[in-house]
Amino acid sequence: MRQIINISLGTSQDDYEFKTTFLNQKFLLKRIGTDGDFEQAADLILSWNKKADAIGLGGISFPYEIGSGSIPDKATRDLLKIGKQIQTPVTSGNILRSVGHEWTIRHTQFIHGNNYFNNARVLFFSGMVDSRVATVISEYTDNLQFADPLLKDGVPRLIGSIKELELYANRVHDVLKWIPGKKIVTESSPVKKTNEFLLRNALKQAHVLVVPHFNFFQYLDGFTSEDLEGKIVITSTAYEDRVKYLRDKGVTVIIDTTPKILDRVVGVSISEALLFSAMNIPQQEGSDDDLLEIITDMQMEPRIIYPSGRKKRINRFAYIVYPLTQDYLKKIKAVEMVSDFAPITMNTVEKVMAYSPPFVYSKVTGIKSKTGVEAEGWLIALGETPEQMQAHTPEFTTKRILQAAVMAKKLGAQIMGIGMLPKAMKDSSIEVAKHAVLPITTGNSYVASTALWAAAEAVRRMGLARLTDNKKLKAKTMVIGATGAVGSICSRLLATAFEEVYIVSKNMAKLLALQESIEEEAPQVKLHVSTRGDTHLGDMDVVVVASSEAKKVLDIMRLKPGCVVTDITRPMSLTTDDIAKRPDILVIRSGEILLPGEHIEMKDIGLPDQVVYAGLAETIILALEGRFETFTVGSDTQWDKVREIYRLGLKHGMELAAITGLSGVISDEHINRVKALAVKEFKKDESSKKASKRK
């Protein structure tokens, strides 16, 4: 039986001895702690020469891989020098540690869809200790903070980049060590409190914490469950007591850079010594390269621990919101006060707000998919109403959206939705997608899907149309602007749900092509094409307004009682005055979505709790799915993406929650009033027809 001895500078209270099997070979592993006594450690190395098959040095402070501290301290160098003079292989575990740091980050990123660390906010308690982790993780995120000046030198400052860390490690750190009276100043109450505040604030904002193995508990001392809850912690050799500590603090994921090659967790030095012995690697020049090759060939995977016992992942998104009307601007407290004091100034306020920089309106938390994946995000507000967007050039709004994207990336978002823009900006999303620092989606694919979902639900609630044997609605529907991006999608969707569909557009060539495509996909539908929307308007049960050109042909007075109008243009083609003329007609804006999750927190966006606009829902669906890619942009909404986002929405538990109109959510009471008035009008028509026949 081979013997592996771990001579540690750590406490002797953690000593152990046990037998194990590794690579079909039997081993006795024994740890001897010296309580920081270097002389005792040196004597033990010499005494175990030729008796042990390999010796691992534990409890040493590894040299920094950055700056002037890139060599071990003298005592550690002396121990390693003794190790090279004896016949038994002696290792510190530094090779396994270095490989583990880099391999862990790359492996974790890869197995989670190559986007796990994208834009994550990462706090390093010591960038000098974990510089290799920092270098690798910087390939995936710029949101790095290093607490070295604060924790090592008591200077109330955090470092914000690898470049700054290198400058600190190479020049500043050594200078600060020799400043007279520094300790007295940095430990004074005001400075100490400032440092504590800065560190706690950085920790709260971070998604990932990188905690060194050496002095692990000292780094985390003083932080509560409130501070650490939901965090991802990267560390080395996560012994069971450390796992339990982090579990009790609410940490959701622990990423251990030390591979677990035995049933029991052991340090990098004893793991490396075990490999030296099992592989019969001689203690000579080049043996480190042999070990590195073996580690690479074995592809020893790092540990990813879920303290709660279930896998957990939180993906992050951002979404641009903007006020649909002046009333939405009043959700900003200062604007509300101005409105109350001088209502006539709101037109001026609206114009001024268009120039305001983007700002975070709300944090969104608590979204949880049926699959178990979670999402959190930020609603980033622009001050422009749709009218103001159209009053300025597209570049005016595009510039602010790109500013919002930079803000979103710094917050940690992995994808950003920009919402449905007015027609004058229909191609702006393409420009945004080209230049934004994040993947972009407009949400138009899900907007089209949910608008028709809401229309079908509205017709069902009205109860004025019957279902055919093949479950289609026995009703007539028209799409005005059928060849446009969203209009063509609406036409295809309606063809799957309604018995008779009229598609209207001025572009006859595109109309014929759309007709051919729909008839191939839904051969049972009765499909009509026309360049005039007013011809059959009075026969329609459902009218979908997908083009602002509809204003010229959509005479609300010609619609039959009980007609459901879905107006998805922005601004809407129908006004409140138009709608007031026909209380027997239901005009809807879109369908809104109930998010999955029990405790969703988000500021008021004009909808019931946990209910969001379809464009925002599309962004959240993509985040939950881990699809951090440009999905829907420009005016060419793709049919396959509409079907895909609808399927993914169902997969993650999205439900149609509300039907909204020009003034907000349409209640059941409102629908019942419209239905009652429509029925009343039908009876009047029937009475008139009977009276005419009698004459």
NUGUPA-501815 format. One record per residue (C-alpha): residue in three letters; x, y, z. Coordinates in steps of 0.25 Angstrom, whole numbers, always signed. Example, Ala and Ser with C-alpha at 12.3 -4.5 7.8 and 13.67 -1.06 7.14 Angstrom:
# residues 2
ALA_+49_-18_+31 .
SER_+55_-4_+29 .
END
This chain:
# residues 695
MET_+0_+0_+0 .
ARG_+6_+13_-4 .
GLN_+7_+25_+6 .
ILE_+3_+39_+3 .
ILE_+7_+49_+14 .
ASN_+1_+63_+15 .
ILE_+11_+72_+23 .
SER_+3_+85_+26 .
LEU_+6_+98_+32 .
GLY_-9_+98_+36 .
THR_-15_+94_+50 .
SER_-12_+80_+55 .
GLN_-27_+79_+59 .
ASP_-30_+76_+45 .
ASP_-21_+64_+44 .
TYR_-26_+51_+38 .
GLU_-22_+37_+33 .
PHE_-30_+28_+24 .
LYS_-29_+18_+13 .
THR_-34_+19_-1 .
THR_-33_+14_-15 .
PHE_-29_+22_-27 .
LEU_-27_+17_-41 .
ASN_-28_+3_-36 .
GLN_-17_+5_-26 .
LYS_-18_+5_-11 .
PHE_-13_+17_-3 .
LEU_-12_+22_+11 .
LEU_-14_+37_+12 .
LYS_-9_+44_+25 .
ARG_-9_+59_+29 .
ILE_+1_+65_+39 .
GLY_-2_+79_+43 .
THR_+10_+87_+49 .
ASP_+2_+99_+54 .
GLY_+10_+109_+46 .
ASP_+24_+103_+50 .
PHE_+33_+104_+38 .
GLU_+44_+97_+45 .
GLN_+35_+85_+49 .
ALA_+30_+84_+35 .
ALA_+45_+84_+29 .
ASP_+48_+73_+39 .
LEU_+36_+65_+35 .
ILE_+40_+66_+20 .
LEU_+53_+60_+23 .
SER_+48_+49_+33 .
TRP_+38_+44_+22 .
ASN_+48_+43_+11 .
LYS_+48_+29_+5 .
LYS_+37_+25_+15 .
ALA_+26_+32_+7 .
ASP_+23_+30_-8 .
ALA_+20_+45_-9 .
ILE_+19_+57_+0 .
GLY_+9_+69_-1 .
LEU_+12_+82_+5 .
GLY_-1_+89_+10 .
GLY_-5_+101_+17 .
ILE_+5_+110_+10 .
SER_+2_+123_+4 .
PHE_+3_+122_-11 .
PRO_+11_+132_-19 .
TYR_+4_+143_-27 .
GLU_+4_+141_-42 .
ILE_+3_+156_-44 .
GLY_+12_+167_-39 .
SER_+25_+167_-31 .
GLY_+19_+156_-21 .
SER_+20_+145_-32 .
ILE_+31_+137_-24 .
PRO_+28_+130_-11 .
ASP_+32_+135_+2 .
LYS_+45_+131_+8 .
ALA_+40_+121_+17 .
THR_+32_+114_+6 .
ARG_+44_+115_-3 .
ASP_+52_+108_+7 .
LEU_+42_+96_+9 .
LEU_+41_+94_-6 .
LYS_+57_+95_-7 .
ILE_+58_+83_+3 .
GLY_+47_+76_-5 .
LYS_+56_+76_-17 .
GLN_+68_+70_-9 .
ILE_+61_+57_-5 .
GLN_+57_+45_-13 .
THR_+42_+45_-10 .
PRO_+34_+54_-19 .
VAL_+30_+67_-12 .
THR_+19_+76_-17 .
SER_+12_+88_-13 .
GLY_+0_+86_-22 .
ASN_+2_+99_-30 .
ILE_+1_+92_-44 .
LEU_-12_+86_-41 .
ARG_-17_+99_-35 .
SER_-13_+107_-47 .
VAL_-19_+98_-57 .
GLY_-31_+96_-48 .
HIS_-33_+112_-48 .
GLU_-34_+113_-63 .
TRP_-40_+100_-66 .
THR_-52_+102_-56 .
ILE_-56_+115_-62 .
ARG_-55_+110_-77 .
HIS_-62_+97_-73 .
THR_-74_+104_-65 .
GLN_-76_+114_-77 .
PHE_-76_+102_-87 .
ILE_-86_+93_-80 .
HIS_-95_+104_-78 .
GLY_-97_+108_-92 .
ASN_-85_+117_-93 .
ASN_-92_+128_-86 .
TYR_-91_+126_-71 .
PHE_-82_+137_-68 .
ASN_-86_+147_-79 .
ASN_-87_+161_-73 .
ALA_-87_+155_-59 .
ARG_-83_+165_-48 .
VAL_-71_+158_-41 .
LEU_-65_+162_-28 .
PHE_-51_+157_-25 .
PHE_-47_+158_-10 .
SER_-32_+157_-15 .
GLY_-29_+159_-30 .
MET_-15_+156_-27 .
VAL_-17_+143_-22 .
ASP_-27_+139_-32 .
SER_-21_+147_-44 .
ARG_-22_+134_-53 .
VAL_-37_+133_-50 .
ALA_-39_+148_-53 .
THR_-31_+147_-66 .
VAL_-40_+136_-71 .
ILE_-53_+141_-66 .
SER_-50_+155_-73 .
GLU_-52_+148_-86 .
TYR_-67_+147_-83 .
THR_-70_+160_-75 .
ASP_-64_+174_-73 .
ASN_-71_+175_-60 .
LEU_-60_+172_-50 .
GLN_-56_+178_-37 .
PHE_-44_+175_-28 .
ALA_-44_+178_-13 .
ASP_-29_+177_-12 .
PRO_-26_+192_-8 .
LEU_-37_+192_+2 .
LEU_-34_+178_+9 .
LYS_-19_+178_+7 .
ASP_-15_+193_+10 .
GLY_-28_+199_+16 .
VAL_-29_+209_+4 .
PRO_-44_+212_+2 .
ARG_-44_+208_-13 .
LEU_-48_+196_-22 .
ILE_-41_+193_-35 .
GLY_-49_+192_-47 .
SER_-41_+185_-58 .
ILE_-30_+175_-60 .
LYS_-21_+187_-65 .
GLU_-23_+194_-52 .
LEU_-20_+181_-44 .
GLU_-7_+180_-52 .
LEU_-3_+194_-49 .
TYR_-6_+192_-34 .
ALA_+1_+179_-33 .
ASN_+14_+184_-40 .
ARG_+15_+198_-34 .
VAL_+5_+203_-24 .
HIS_+4_+191_-15 .
ASP_+19_+191_-11 .
VAL_+19_+206_-9 .
LEU_+7_+206_+0 .
LYS_+13_+195_+9 .
TRP_+24_+205_+13 .
ILE_+15_+218_+16 .
PRO_+18_+222_+30 .
GLY_+6_+223_+39 .
LYS_-3_+216_+29 .
LYS_-8_+206_+39 .
ILE_-13_+216_+49 .
VAL_-20_+224_+38 .
THR_-27_+212_+31 .
GLU_-32_+206_+44 .
SER_-38_+219_+49 .
SER_-53_+218_+50 .
PRO_-57_+227_+38 .
VAL_-48_+220_+29 .
LYS_-51_+206_+34 .
LYS_-66_+209_+33 .
THR_-64_+214_+19 .
ASN_-57_+202_+15 .
GLU_-68_+193_+21 .
PHE_-78_+201_+13 .
LEU_-71_+200_+0 .
LEU_-68_+185_+1 .
ARG_-83_+182_+6 .
ASN_-89_+190_-6 .
ALA_-80_+183_-16 .
LEU_-83_+170_-11 .
LYS_-98_+172_-11 .
GLN_-97_+177_-26 .
ALA_-89_+165_-30 .
HIS_-94_+152_-36 .
VAL_-81_+144_-34 .
LEU_-71_+145_-22 .
VAL_-57_+139_-23 .
VAL_-52_+136_-10 .
PRO_-37_+131_-7 .
HIS_-35_+117_+0 .
PHE_-25_+123_+9 .
ASN_-32_+131_+20 .
PHE_-46_+127_+14 .
PHE_-54_+130_+26 .
GLN_-47_+143_+30 .
TYR_-51_+149_+16 .
LEU_-66_+145_+18 .
ASP_-66_+149_+33 .
GLY_-77_+159_+36 .
PHE_-86_+157_+24 .
THR_-100_+152_+27 .
SER_-109_+143_+19 .
GLU_-116_+156_+14 .
ASP_-102_+159_+8 .
LEU_-99_+145_+2 .
GLU_-112_+140_-2 .
GLY_-113_+136_-17 .
LYS_-99_+138_-19 .
ILE_-89_+129_-27 .
VAL_-76_+126_-20 .
ILE_-63_+122_-27 .
THR_-53_+116_-17 .
SER_-42_+105_-16 .
THR_-44_+92_-8 .
ALA_-58_+94_-3 .
TYR_-57_+85_+10 .
GLU_-70_+81_+16 .
ASP_-70_+92_+27 .
ARG_-68_+102_+16 .
VAL_-80_+97_+8 .
LYS_-89_+96_+21 .
TYR_-85_+111_+24 .
LEU_-88_+116_+10 .
ARG_-101_+107_+10 .
ASP_-105_+114_+23 .
LYS_-103_+128_+17 .
GLY_-112_+125_+5 .
VAL_-101_+123_-6 .
THR_-108_+116_-17 .
VAL_-96_+111_-25 .
ILE_-81_+107_-21 .
ILE_-71_+105_-32 .
ASP_-59_+98_-26 .
THR_-46_+100_-35 .
THR_-40_+87_-28 .
PRO_-45_+74_-35 .
LYS_-50_+64_-25 .
ILE_-43_+51_-29 .
LEU_-46_+44_-17 .
ASP_-59_+42_-9 .
ARG_-54_+51_+2 .
VAL_-49_+65_-1 .
VAL_-34_+67_+0 .
GLY_-25_+79_-4 .
VAL_-18_+82_-17 .
SER_-5_+77_-11 .
ILE_-9_+64_-6 .
SER_-17_+62_-19 .
GLU_-5_+65_-27 .
ALA_+4_+56_-19 .
LEU_-6_+45_-21 .
LEU_-5_+47_-36 .
PHE_+11_+47_-35 .
SER_+10_+34_-28 .
ALA_-1_+27_-36 .
MET_+6_+31_-49 .
ASN_+20_+28_-45 .
ILE_+25_+42_-49 .
PRO_+39_+43_-44 .
GLN_+44_+56_-36 .
GLN_+53_+62_-47 .
GLU_+53_+74_-57 .
GLY_+41_+74_-66 .
SER_+32_+66_-56 .
ASP_+23_+77_-55 .
ASP_+20_+76_-70 .
ASP_+18_+61_-69 .
LEU_+7_+64_-58 .
LEU_+1_+75_-66 .
GLU_-1_+66_-78 .
ILE_-7_+55_-69 .
ILE_-17_+66_-63 .
THR_-21_+70_-77 .
ASP_-22_+56_-82 .
MET_-31_+52_-70 .
GLN_-39_+65_-72 .
MET_-42_+65_-57 .
GLU_-55_+73_-56 .
PRO_-57_+83_-45 .
ARG_-68_+82_-35 .
ILE_-81_+90_-36 .
ILE_-88_+89_-23 .
TYR_-103_+93_-21 .
PRO_-104_+95_-6 .
SER_-119_+94_-6 .
GLY_-119_+81_-13 .
ARG_-125_+86_-26 .
LYS_-119_+92_-38 .
LYS_-121_+107_-39 .
ARG_-118_+117_-50 .
ILE_-122_+131_-51 .
ASN_-121_+138_-65 .
ARG_-121_+153_-66 .
PHE_-129_+162_-76 .
ALA_-132_+177_-78 .
TYR_-144_+183_-85 .
ILE_-146_+197_-90 .
VAL_-159_+204_-86 .
TYR_-164_+217_-90 .
PRO_-177_+225_-87 .
LEU_-188_+222_-96 .
THR_-195_+235_-92 .
GLN_-193_+247_-83 .
ASP_-201_+239_-72 .
TYR_-189_+229_-72 .
LEU_-179_+240_-69 .
LYS_-187_+243_-57 .
LYS_-182_+230_-51 .
ILE_-169_+238_-48 .
LYS_-171_+245_-35 .
ALA_-165_+259_-39 .
VAL_-174_+259_-52 .
GLU_-186_+255_-44 .
MET_-184_+267_-35 .
VAL_-182_+277_-47 .
SER_-195_+271_-53 .
ASP_-203_+273_-40 .
PHE_-198_+287_-39 .
ALA_-199_+292_-53 .
PRO_-206_+282_-63 .
ILE_-204_+291_-75 .
THR_-189_+290_-74 .
MET_-190_+275_-78 .
ASN_-188_+277_-93 .
THR_-175_+284_-89 .
VAL_-171_+273_-79 .
GLU_-173_+263_-90 .
LYS_-164_+270_-99 .
VAL_-153_+272_-88 .
MET_-154_+258_-84 .
ALA_-150_+253_-98 .
TYR_-136_+258_-95 .
SER_-134_+251_-82 .
PRO_-123_+240_-82 .
PRO_-128_+226_-79 .
PHE_-129_+222_-65 .
VAL_-133_+209_-57 .
TYR_-148_+209_-54 .
SER_-149_+196_-47 .
LYS_-142_+183_-43 .
VAL_-149_+171_-47 .
THR_-148_+158_-38 .
GLY_-155_+145_-35 .
ILE_-157_+140_-49 .
LYS_-156_+125_-49 .
SER_-159_+116_-61 .
LYS_-166_+102_-60 .
THR_-152_+96_-64 .
GLY_-146_+102_-51 .
VAL_-138_+113_-58 .
GLU_-139_+127_-52 .
ALA_-138_+141_-58 .
GLU_-136_+155_-52 .
GLY_-134_+168_-60 .
TRP_-136_+183_-61 .
LEU_-146_+192_-67 .
ILE_-138_+203_-73 .
ALA_-147_+215_-76 .
LEU_-146_+225_-87 .
GLY_-153_+239_-86 .
GLU_-159_+239_-100 .
THR_-174_+236_-103 .
PRO_-177_+230_-117 .
GLU_-181_+244_-121 .
GLN_-168_+250_-117 .
MET_-160_+238_-124 .
GLN_-167_+242_-137 .
ALA_-165_+257_-135 .
HIS_-150_+254_-135 .
THR_-141_+247_-145 .
PRO_-139_+232_-143 .
GLU_-124_+235_-139 .
PHE_-129_+243_-127 .
THR_-136_+231_-120 .
THR_-125_+221_-125 .
LYS_-114_+228_-118 .
ARG_-122_+227_-105 .
ILE_-125_+212_-107 .
LEU_-110_+209_-109 .
GLN_-107_+217_-96 .
ALA_-117_+208_-89 .
ALA_-110_+196_-95 .
VAL_-97_+200_-89 .
MET_-104_+202_-75 .
ALA_-111_+189_-76 .
LYS_-98_+182_-79 .
LYS_-91_+188_-67 .
LEU_-103_+184_-58 .
GLY_-100_+169_-63 .
ALA_-111_+167_-74 .
GLN_-109_+157_-84 .
ILE_-120_+161_-94 .
MET_-128_+174_-96 .
GLY_-142_+176_-102 .
ILE_-145_+189_-108 .
GLY_-160_+188_-109 .
MET_-169_+192_-121 .
LEU_-165_+205_-127 .
PRO_-174_+214_-136 .
LYS_-174_+212_-151 .
ALA_-165_+223_-153 .
MET_-154_+215_-146 .
LYS_-157_+202_-152 .
ASP_-143_+199_-157 .
SER_-136_+206_-144 .
SER_-136_+192_-137 .
ILE_-126_+187_-148 .
GLU_-117_+199_-146 .
VAL_-118_+197_-131 .
ALA_-114_+182_-132 .
LYS_-102_+185_-141 .
HIS_-96_+194_-131 .
ALA_-102_+190_-117 .
VAL_-92_+183_-107 .
LEU_-103_+173_-104 .
PRO_-112_+164_-113 .
ILE_-125_+171_-116 .
THR_-139_+167_-118 .
THR_-151_+175_-121 .
GLY_-162_+165_-116 .
ASN_-170_+167_-129 .
SER_-170_+152_-131 .
TYR_-178_+150_-117 .
VAL_-186_+162_-119 .
ALA_-192_+157_-132 .
SER_-194_+143_-125 .
THR_-201_+149_-113 .
ALA_-209_+160_-120 .
LEU_-216_+149_-127 .
TRP_-216_+140_-115 .
ALA_-224_+152_-108 .
ALA_-233_+154_-120 .
ALA_-237_+139_-120 .
GLU_-239_+140_-105 .
ALA_-247_+153_-106 .
VAL_-256_+146_-117 .
ARG_-258_+134_-108 .
ARG_-262_+143_-96 .
MET_-272_+151_-105 .
GLY_-278_+138_-108 .
LEU_-284_+143_-121 .
ALA_-276_+133_-130 .
ARG_-277_+118_-131 .
LEU_-267_+107_-132 .
THR_-267_+98_-144 .
ASP_-265_+83_-144 .
ASN_-250_+85_-146 .
LYS_-250_+95_-134 .
LYS_-248_+107_-143 .
LEU_-256_+120_-140 .
LYS_-268_+121_-150 .
ALA_-265_+136_-152 .
LYS_-259_+145_-162 .
THR_-247_+153_-159 .
MET_-239_+163_-167 .
VAL_-224_+168_-166 .
ILE_-222_+182_-171 .
GLY_-207_+183_-175 .
ALA_-206_+168_-177 .
THR_-193_+168_-184 .
GLY_-185_+176_-174 .
ALA_-176_+169_-164 .
VAL_-186_+167_-153 .
GLY_-198_+167_-162 .
SER_-193_+155_-170 .
ILE_-191_+147_-157 .
CYS_-205_+151_-152 .
SER_-211_+146_-165 .
ARG_-204_+133_-164 .
LEU_-208_+131_-149 .
LEU_-223_+135_-152 .
ALA_-223_+125_-163 .
THR_-221_+114_-153 .
ALA_-232_+119_-144 .
PHE_-243_+125_-152 .
GLU_-251_+119_-163 .
GLU_-251_+131_-173 .
VAL_-239_+141_-174 .
TYR_-238_+154_-182 .
ILE_-224_+159_-185 .
VAL_-223_+174_-189 .
SER_-211_+181_-195 .
LYS_-208_+191_-205 .
ASN_-196_+183_-210 .
MET_-203_+173_-219 .
ALA_-191_+165_-223 .
LYS_-187_+162_-208 .
LEU_-202_+160_-205 .
LEU_-202_+148_-216 .
ALA_-189_+142_-210 .
LEU_-195_+143_-196 .
GLN_-208_+136_-201 .
GLU_-200_+125_-207 .
SER_-192_+123_-195 .
ILE_-204_+123_-185 .
GLU_-213_+113_-194 .
GLU_-201_+103_-194 .
GLU_-200_+104_-179 .
ALA_-215_+104_-176 .
PRO_-223_+99_-188 .
GLN_-236_+98_-181 .
VAL_-237_+113_-179 .
LYS_-246_+122_-187 .
LEU_-236_+132_-192 .
HIS_-239_+145_-199 .
VAL_-230_+156_-204 .
SER_-233_+171_-206 .
THR_-226_+184_-208 .
ARG_-237_+191_-201 .
GLY_-241_+189_-186 .
ASP_-254_+197_-187 .
THR_-261_+187_-197 .
HIS_-264_+176_-187 .
LEU_-262_+183_-174 .
GLY_-276_+183_-169 .
ASP_-277_+167_-169 .
MET_-265_+165_-160 .
ASP_-265_+159_-147 .
VAL_-250_+162_-144 .
VAL_-242_+173_-150 .
VAL_-227_+173_-148 .
VAL_-220_+187_-151 .
ALA_-206_+184_-155 .
SER_-203_+197_-162 .
SER_-204_+212_-159 .
GLU_-210_+213_-173 .
ALA_-223_+207_-167 .
LYS_-227_+221_-162 .
LYS_-231_+224_-176 .
VAL_-241_+212_-178 .
LEU_-244_+208_-164 .
ASP_-258_+215_-161 .
ILE_-262_+210_-148 .
MET_-277_+214_-151 .
ARG_-277_+203_-162 .
LEU_-273_+192_-153 .
LYS_-284_+182_-148 .
PRO_-288_+181_-134 .
GLY_-279_+172_-126 .
CYS_-267_+173_-135 .
VAL_-254_+171_-128 .
VAL_-243_+181_-133 .
THR_-228_+177_-130 .
ASP_-220_+190_-132 .
ILE_-205_+187_-132 .
THR_-200_+200_-138 .
ARG_-192_+209_-130 .
PRO_-198_+220_-127 .
MET_-211_+213_-129 .
SER_-219_+216_-141 .
LEU_-232_+217_-133 .
THR_-233_+228_-123 .
THR_-242_+229_-110 .
ASP_-251_+238_-117 .
ASP_-253_+227_-128 .
ILE_-256_+217_-118 .
ALA_-266_+225_-110 .
LYS_-274_+226_-123 .
ARG_-276_+211_-123 .
PRO_-278_+205_-109 .
ASP_-283_+192_-115 .
ILE_-270_+189_-121 .
LEU_-258_+183_-114 .
VAL_-244_+190_-117 .
ILE_-232_+183_-112 .
ARG_-218_+187_-112 .
SER_-211_+174_-109 .
GLY_-210_+162_-100 .
GLU_-202_+163_-88 .
ILE_-194_+151_-81 .
LEU_-195_+145_-67 .
LEU_-180_+142_-63 .
PRO_-177_+129_-56 .
GLY_-172_+130_-42 .
GLU_-179_+132_-28 .
HIS_-172_+145_-23 .
ILE_-169_+154_-34 .
GLU_-165_+168_-31 .
MET_-166_+179_-41 .
LYS_-170_+194_-41 .
ASP_-184_+198_-47 .
ILE_-184_+197_-62 .
GLY_-199_+199_-63 .
LEU_-203_+185_-62 .
PRO_-207_+175_-51 .
ASP_-196_+169_-42 .
GLN_-187_+159_-50 .
VAL_-193_+163_-63 .
VAL_-184_+169_-74 .
TYR_-185_+173_-88 .
ALA_-183_+163_-99 .
GLY_-170_+169_-104 .
LEU_-164_+169_-90 .
ALA_-169_+154_-88 .
GLU_-161_+151_-101 .
THR_-148_+156_-95 .
ILE_-151_+148_-82 .
ILE_-154_+135_-90 .
LEU_-141_+137_-97 .
ALA_-133_+139_-84 .
LEU_-140_+127_-78 .
GLU_-136_+119_-90 .
GLY_-122_+124_-89 .
ARG_-123_+129_-104 .
PHE_-115_+141_-103 .
GLU_-115_+145_-117 .
THR_-121_+155_-126 .
PHE_-135_+149_-128 .
THR_-146_+159_-134 .
VAL_-141_+172_-141 .
GLY_-145_+180_-153 .
SER_-158_+180_-160 .
ASP_-156_+165_-165 .
THR_-163_+157_-154 .
GLN_-161_+142_-157 .
TRP_-172_+132_-157 .
ASP_-163_+121_-151 .
LYS_-158_+131_-140 .
VAL_-173_+134_-136 .
ARG_-176_+119_-135 .
GLU_-163_+117_-127 .
ILE_-165_+128_-117 .
TYR_-179_+123_-115 .
ARG_-174_+109_-112 .
LEU_-163_+114_-103 .
GLY_-173_+122_-95 .
LEU_-182_+110_-92 .
LYS_-170_+102_-89 .
HIS_-166_+113_-78 .
GLY_-180_+115_-73 .
MET_-185_+128_-79 .
GLU_-200_+130_-79 .
LEU_-209_+140_-85 .
ALA_-213_+148_-73 .
ALA_-220_+161_-78 .
ILE_-226_+167_-91 .
THR_-222_+182_-91 .
GLY_-228_+194_-99 .
LEU_-224_+208_-101 .
SER_-227_+211_-86 .
GLY_-221_+199_-80 .
VAL_-226_+185_-76 .
ILE_-240_+182_-81 .
SER_-248_+176_-70 .
ASP_-259_+164_-71 .
GLU_-269_+175_-67 .
HIS_-265_+183_-79 .
ILE_-266_+172_-89 .
ASN_-280_+168_-83 .
ARG_-285_+182_-85 .
VAL_-280_+182_-100 .
LYS_-286_+169_-102 .
ALA_-300_+173_-96 .
LEU_-300_+186_-105 .
ALA_-296_+177_-117 .
VAL_-307_+168_-114 .
LYS_-317_+179_-113 .
GLU_-312_+185_-126 .
PHE_-314_+171_-133 .
LYS_-328_+171_-128 .
LYS_-331_+185_-133 .
ASP_-326_+181_-147 .
GLU_-335_+168_-146 .
SER_-347_+176_-142 .
SER_-344_+186_-154 .
LYS_-342_+175_-164 .
LYS_-356_+169_-159 .
ALA_-363_+182_-160 .
SER_-357_+184_-174 .
LYS_-363_+171_-178 .
ARG_-376_+174_-173 .
LYS_-377_+186_-181 .
END
